[in-house]
Amino acid sequence: MGFRKFTDRDKQSWEIRPVTRSEWEFAPAGDNPNRPKTVPSPGYEKDPYELSQEELQRLFDGSTAAPVRNLKNPFKE
């Protein structure tokens, strides 16, 4: 299954991945160095392919970056 590609106003490429019914993820694509971002899915549309670039940009603007996880090294190195 392919994911919808989206280019934001800063010319960064993202893949839109529906995670659950209520949440989508903007995952970095290509040479985009950013962290994945999550956004509540719009209640009126379930398919990212049905949204316009402007609607996707509005969703993206309201997204939050995934938190950085600080994992302890189990090998104590």
N, C-alpha and C positions, 0 to 999 in steps of 0.2 A: 504494500500500500504506500503510495506517495503522499507526502505532506505538502501543504500549501506553502509556497515560498513568498516572502514578503521583504521588501527593501524599505527601510525607514528613511526619514528625511536626512539622516546623517550618512546615507548610502551604505549602511551595514545590512547584510543579508541575514534573514531569520527563517526558520521553518516553524510553522504553526502546527502544534501537535495537541489534539484534544486528549487531556489526561483523564478527566472524568466528565460527567455531564455538566458540572458546574465550574470546571477549571480548564483553561488552556495554557500551554507552555509555548513561549517563544524561545526556541533553541537556536544558538548561533550556527550559521551555515557558512561554508566557504572559509575565507580568511578572517572571519569575525572573531576577535579575541574576547568579547564580552561574556559574562556569565548568563546562563538561562534565566528567563523572567517568566513569572506566572501572572495570570490575569483571570478574573472571573469571566466565564463565557457569557456572551450576551444571551439574555433569556429569549429573545425573538428569533435566534438563528442557531442551529446546531452544527452547521457545516461551514468551515472557514472559506471554502471556495465560493460561497454565496455572498460574501461581504466585499465591498469596494475597498480600494486603497485608502480612502479617507476614513472609512469606518475602522479598518485595521489600524491605522495610525492613531486614532482616538483610543482604541483599546490598548495599544502599545504604550501610549503616553501614561495610562493609568496602571501600568504593570509594576511589579516589584521584583527586584533581583533576588535570586535564590541566596540564602545565607551561606556564608563560608563556614564549613565544618572543620573544627580543629580536632583532629583525631590524634590520640596519644599513640606513640609507637610501641607496639607490644614487645619489641625486641630490645628496648631501652638503649638504642644507639644514639 
